Amino acid sequence: MALDDATTAFLAQMAESGAKPLHEMTPEEARGLGRLLRDMYGSGPEMKEVRNVRVPVDGGDIAVRVLTPNESPRGVLVYYHGGGWVIGAIDEFDTLGRVLAERTGMTTVLVDYRLAPEHRYPTAVDDSWAALRWVAENQAELAPSGPLVVCGDSAGGNISAVMALRAKAAGGPAIDLQVLVYPVTDADFDNETYLDPENQLMLTRDSMIWFWDHYAPDPAVRAEPDASPIKAADLSGLPPAVVLTAEHDVLRDEGEAYARRLAWAGVPVQHRRFDGQMHAFFTMVNVLPGSADGIDHVVAAIDELLATRA
């Protein structure tokens, strides 16, 4: 089906700005786009507590933001933001994080992994792993009981999938659910959804090539499971997955292929394609109605998980 009216109007508004295509920008110019969108989202719900913590990583430390929604959180949700491993920051995802924390009742941890090209692959993965281990070590303080959920959009969906693979290989932390929102799972720029002209919207084939070239310029390493989780030899034994894809998205095919591979490996999978939506719809809180629909879907899946643990 066609893009919904709200998305069409938003794209027209962005076109009027006269900004050059993302793949023609420098990384710093592209990061300005994220800051521009942040101002559209609003401030988000009030939290019981907001803490900014520094987590040690190889070569320094990174920021994580802990959003505690109430006196008795129902678990911990670790959120890895999108942005092609090149753009994005926790301030730009604060509103989404607050909404997820309020709606799920879970302490939500936003991870500010280091970005490429200053920090190329596998830095984002290693930083994210350090943050996940920090959460696991402090889980009793973050939420006295309840599940551990990893969640992310686009490049953050990629990282969430990789965290599930790493946790399986390492024997922990025990992840109860992975929520993958239009995740990057491969580096194949020639599949059907990459080549479809109707999908060249907020995210294009050219911009994904630009992101990969900054993050992992060596084509050989893109086939490693820590870069392209669909290349993992064995997906069995991974935590249940909720996979969201968008109809008009260059990443649709690889996200849906990963959902199928998980299911074939015996992993419980809920997949939903959001018709009439483009890449980035989920994170555009208070801008696109599709964001509310996507959040409703994720909240329902987490509620279902919590109900099975009651």
C-alpha positions as CSV (number, residue, x, y, z in Angstrom):
1,M,0.0,0.0,0.0
2,A,1.0,3.6,-0.4
3,L,2.8,5.6,2.4
4,D,0.3,6.9,4.9
5,D,-0.7,10.6,4.7
6,A,1.3,11.7,7.8
7,T,4.6,10.2,6.4
8,T,4.0,11.8,3.0
9,A,3.4,15.2,4.6
10,F,6.5,14.8,6.7
11,L,8.7,13.9,3.7
12,A,7.4,16.9,1.8
13,Q,8.3,19.1,4.8
14,M,11.8,17.7,4.9
15,A,12.2,18.1,1.2
16,E,11.4,21.8,1.5
17,S,14.3,22.3,3.9
18,G,16.7,21.9,0.9
19,A,19.1,19.7,2.8
20,K,21.4,17.6,0.7
21,P,21.1,13.8,0.7
22,L,22.6,12.1,3.7
23,H,25.2,10.2,1.7
24,E,26.6,13.5,0.4
25,M,27.0,14.8,4.0
26,T,30.0,14.5,6.3
27,P,29.3,12.5,9.5
28,E,29.1,15.8,11.5
29,E,26.6,17.3,9.1
30,A,24.5,14.1,9.3
31,R,24.6,14.2,13.1
32,G,22.9,17.6,12.9
33,L,19.9,15.9,11.3
34,G,19.4,13.8,14.4
35,R,19.5,16.9,16.6
36,L,16.9,18.6,14.3
37,L,14.5,15.7,14.7
38,R,15.0,15.6,18.5
39,D,13.3,19.0,18.7
40,M,10.2,17.6,17.1
41,Y,9.7,14.8,19.6
42,G,8.9,16.8,22.7
43,S,10.1,16.1,26.2
44,G,8.5,12.7,27.0
45,P,6.9,11.5,30.3
46,E,8.3,12.4,33.7
47,M,10.3,9.6,35.4
48,K,10.7,8.7,39.0
49,E,14.5,9.0,38.5
50,V,16.9,9.7,35.6
51,R,20.6,8.9,36.1
52,N,23.5,9.3,33.7
53,V,26.2,6.7,34.4
54,R,29.7,6.2,32.9
55,V,30.4,2.6,32.0
56,P,34.0,1.5,31.5
57,V,34.9,0.2,28.0
58,D,38.1,-0.7,26.2
59,G,39.9,2.7,25.8
60,G,37.7,4.8,28.0
61,D,34.1,4.9,29.1
62,I,30.6,5.5,27.6
63,A,27.4,7.1,28.9
64,V,24.3,5.2,29.7
65,R,21.1,6.8,30.8
66,V,18.9,5.0,33.3
67,L,15.2,5.9,33.1
68,T,13.3,4.5,36.1
69,P,9.6,5.0,35.6
70,N,8.2,4.1,39.1
71,E,8.9,2.7,42.5
72,S,8.6,-1.0,41.4
73,P,9.9,-1.5,37.8
74,R,8.8,-4.7,36.1
75,G,12.2,-5.5,34.6
76,V,15.0,-3.9,32.6
77,L,14.9,-2.9,28.9
78,V,18.2,-2.0,27.3
79,Y,17.8,0.2,24.3
80,Y,20.4,0.5,21.5
81,H,19.6,3.5,19.2
82,G,19.8,3.5,15.5
83,G,21.7,5.8,13.1
84,G,23.8,3.5,11.0
85,W,26.5,3.3,13.7
86,V,27.5,6.9,12.6
87,I,24.8,9.2,13.9
88,G,22.5,9.1,16.9
89,A,22.9,9.9,20.6
90,I,21.0,9.2,23.8
91,D,19.6,12.7,24.0
92,E,17.9,12.2,20.6
93,F,16.3,9.0,21.9
94,D,15.4,10.2,25.4
95,T,11.7,10.9,24.5
96,L,11.3,7.4,23.0
97,G,13.1,5.9,26.0
98,R,10.8,7.7,28.5
99,V,7.7,6.5,26.5
100,L,9.0,2.9,26.5
101,A,9.8,3.1,30.3
102,E,6.3,4.5,31.1
103,R,4.4,2.2,28.8
104,T,6.3,-1.0,29.8
105,G,6.9,-0.1,33.5
106,M,10.5,-1.3,33.0
107,T,13.6,0.6,33.8
108,T,15.0,1.6,30.4
109,V,18.7,2.0,29.8
110,L,19.8,4.0,26.8
111,V,23.3,3.2,25.6
112,D,25.6,5.8,24.0
113,Y,28.0,3.5,22.2
114,R,30.8,5.2,20.3
115,L,30.2,6.1,16.7
116,A,32.0,5.6,13.4
117,P,34.1,6.6,11.5
118,E,36.0,7.8,14.6
119,H,35.4,4.4,16.1
120,R,34.9,1.7,13.5
121,Y,33.5,-1.8,13.8
122,P,33.6,-3.6,16.2
123,T,33.7,-0.7,18.7
124,A,29.9,-0.2,18.8
125,V,29.4,-3.9,19.4
126,D,32.0,-4.1,22.1
127,D,30.7,-0.9,23.8
128,S,27.2,-2.3,23.7
129,W,28.4,-5.6,25.2
130,A,30.1,-3.8,28.1
131,A,26.9,-1.9,28.7
132,L,24.8,-5.1,28.7
133,R,27.2,-6.7,31.2
134,W,27.0,-3.6,33.4
135,V,23.2,-3.8,33.3
136,A,23.3,-7.5,34.2
137,E,25.7,-6.8,37.1
138,N,23.4,-4.1,38.4
139,Q,20.1,-5.7,37.5
140,A,18.9,-6.2,41.1
141,E,19.3,-2.5,41.7
142,L,17.8,-1.4,38.4
143,A,14.7,-3.7,38.9
144,P,14.4,-6.1,41.8
145,S,12.8,-8.7,39.7
146,G,11.5,-9.2,36.1
147,P,13.0,-9.9,32.7
148,L,15.9,-8.5,30.8
149,V,15.0,-7.3,27.3
150,V,17.3,-5.9,24.6
151,C,15.7,-3.6,22.0
152,G,16.9,-1.4,19.2
153,D,16.1,0.1,15.9
154,S,18.0,-0.2,12.6
155,A,21.7,-0.3,13.6
156,G,20.5,-0.6,17.1
157,G,18.4,-3.6,16.0
158,N,21.6,-5.0,14.5
159,I,23.3,-4.5,17.9
160,S,20.4,-6.1,19.8
161,A,20.6,-9.2,17.6
162,V,24.3,-9.4,18.1
163,M,24.0,-9.0,21.9
164,A,21.6,-12.0,21.9
165,L,24.2,-14.0,19.9
166,R,27.1,-12.9,22.2
167,A,25.1,-13.7,25.3
168,K,24.4,-17.2,24.0
169,A,28.0,-17.8,23.2
170,A,29.2,-16.5,26.6
171,G,26.6,-18.3,28.6
172,G,25.0,-15.1,29.8
173,P,23.6,-12.5,30.6
174,A,20.3,-14.3,30.3
175,I,18.2,-12.2,27.9
176,D,14.5,-12.9,28.0
177,L,13.4,-11.1,24.8
178,Q,15.0,-9.4,21.8
179,V,13.0,-6.7,20.1
180,L,14.4,-5.9,16.6
181,V,12.9,-2.9,14.9
182,Y,13.7,-2.9,11.2
183,P,17.1,-4.3,12.0
184,V,20.2,-4.3,9.9
185,T,21.1,-8.0,9.6
186,D,23.2,-8.1,6.3
187,A,25.3,-6.0,4.0
188,D,23.6,-7.0,0.7
189,F,22.7,-3.9,-1.2
190,D,21.2,-5.7,-4.2
191,N,18.1,-7.4,-2.8
192,E,14.6,-6.5,-3.9
193,T,13.8,-3.9,-1.2
194,Y,17.2,-2.2,-1.7
195,L,16.6,-1.8,-5.4
196,D,12.9,-0.8,-5.2
197,P,12.6,2.9,-6.1
198,E,9.6,3.3,-3.8
199,N,11.8,2.6,-0.8
200,Q,14.3,5.4,-1.3
201,L,12.9,7.6,1.4
202,M,14.4,8.6,4.7
203,L,16.8,5.8,4.3
204,T,18.1,4.9,0.8
205,R,20.4,2.4,-0.7
206,D,23.1,5.1,-1.1
207,S,22.9,6.1,2.5
208,M,23.2,2.5,3.7
209,I,26.3,2.1,1.6
210,W,27.6,5.4,3.2
211,F,26.9,4.0,6.7
212,W,28.6,0.7,6.0
213,D,31.6,2.4,4.4
214,H,32.1,4.5,7.6
215,Y,31.4,1.6,10.0
216,A,33.1,-1.4,8.4
217,P,34.9,-0.3,5.2
218,D,36.5,-3.7,4.8
219,P,33.9,-5.8,2.9
220,A,35.4,-9.0,4.4
221,V,34.5,-8.1,8.0
222,R,30.9,-7.4,7.0
223,A,30.3,-11.1,6.8
224,E,31.2,-11.6,10.4
225,P,28.2,-12.4,12.6
226,D,29.0,-9.4,14.9
227,A,28.5,-7.2,11.8
228,S,25.8,-9.2,10.0
229,P,24.0,-11.5,12.4
230,I,22.2,-13.3,9.6
231,K,25.6,-14.8,8.8
232,A,25.7,-16.7,12.1
233,A,26.0,-20.4,11.6
234,D,23.5,-21.4,14.3
235,L,20.6,-19.2,15.6
236,S,19.1,-21.9,17.8
237,G,18.8,-21.3,21.5
238,L,18.5,-17.6,21.2
239,P,15.9,-15.7,23.2
240,P,12.4,-15.2,21.7
241,A,12.2,-12.4,19.2
242,V,9.8,-9.6,18.2
243,V,10.7,-8.3,14.8
244,L,9.1,-5.2,13.3
245,T,9.6,-4.2,9.6
246,A,8.3,-1.4,7.5
247,E,6.7,-1.9,4.1
248,H,8.7,0.9,2.4
249,D,12.2,0.3,3.7
250,V,15.4,-0.9,2.1
251,L,16.0,-3.0,5.1
252,R,12.7,-4.9,4.9
253,D,13.9,-8.0,3.2
254,E,16.9,-8.6,5.5
255,G,14.8,-8.0,8.6
256,E,12.2,-10.5,7.4
257,A,14.8,-13.0,6.3
258,Y,16.3,-12.9,9.8
259,A,12.9,-13.5,11.4
260,R,12.5,-16.5,9.1
261,R,15.9,-17.9,10.0
262,L,15.2,-17.5,13.7
263,A,11.9,-19.3,13.3
264,W,13.6,-22.1,11.3
265,A,16.1,-22.5,14.1
266,G,13.3,-23.0,16.6
267,V,13.3,-19.6,18.2
268,P,9.8,-18.2,19.0
269,V,9.3,-15.2,16.7
270,Q,6.6,-12.6,16.4
271,H,7.0,-10.7,13.2
272,R,4.8,-7.8,11.9
273,R,5.3,-5.8,8.8
274,F,3.9,-2.2,9.2
275,D,2.1,-1.4,6.0
276,G,2.3,2.2,4.7
277,Q,5.3,2.9,6.9
278,M,8.9,3.9,6.1
279,H,12.2,3.3,7.8
280,A,12.5,5.3,11.1
281,F,8.7,5.4,11.7
282,F,9.1,3.7,15.1
283,T,11.3,6.4,16.7
284,M,9.4,9.4,15.4
285,V,7.4,9.8,18.6
286,N,4.8,12.6,18.5
287,V,5.6,13.1,14.8
288,L,4.2,10.0,13.0
289,P,1.1,8.1,14.1
290,G,2.9,4.9,13.0
291,S,5.3,5.4,15.9
292,A,2.5,5.0,18.4
293,D,1.3,1.8,16.6
294,G,4.8,0.3,16.7
295,I,5.2,1.2,20.3
296,D,1.8,-0.4,21.1
297,H,3.0,-3.6,19.4
298,V,6.2,-3.7,21.4
299,V,4.4,-3.0,24.7
300,A,1.9,-5.7,24.0
301,A,4.7,-8.2,23.4
302,I,6.5,-7.2,26.6
303,D,3.2,-7.4,28.5
304,E,2.7,-10.9,27.2
305,L,6.2,-11.9,28.3
306,L,5.6,-10.5,31.8
307,A,2.2,-12.3,32.0
308,T,4.0,-15.7,31.3
309,R,6.3,-15.0,34.2
310,A,3.6,-14.0,36.7
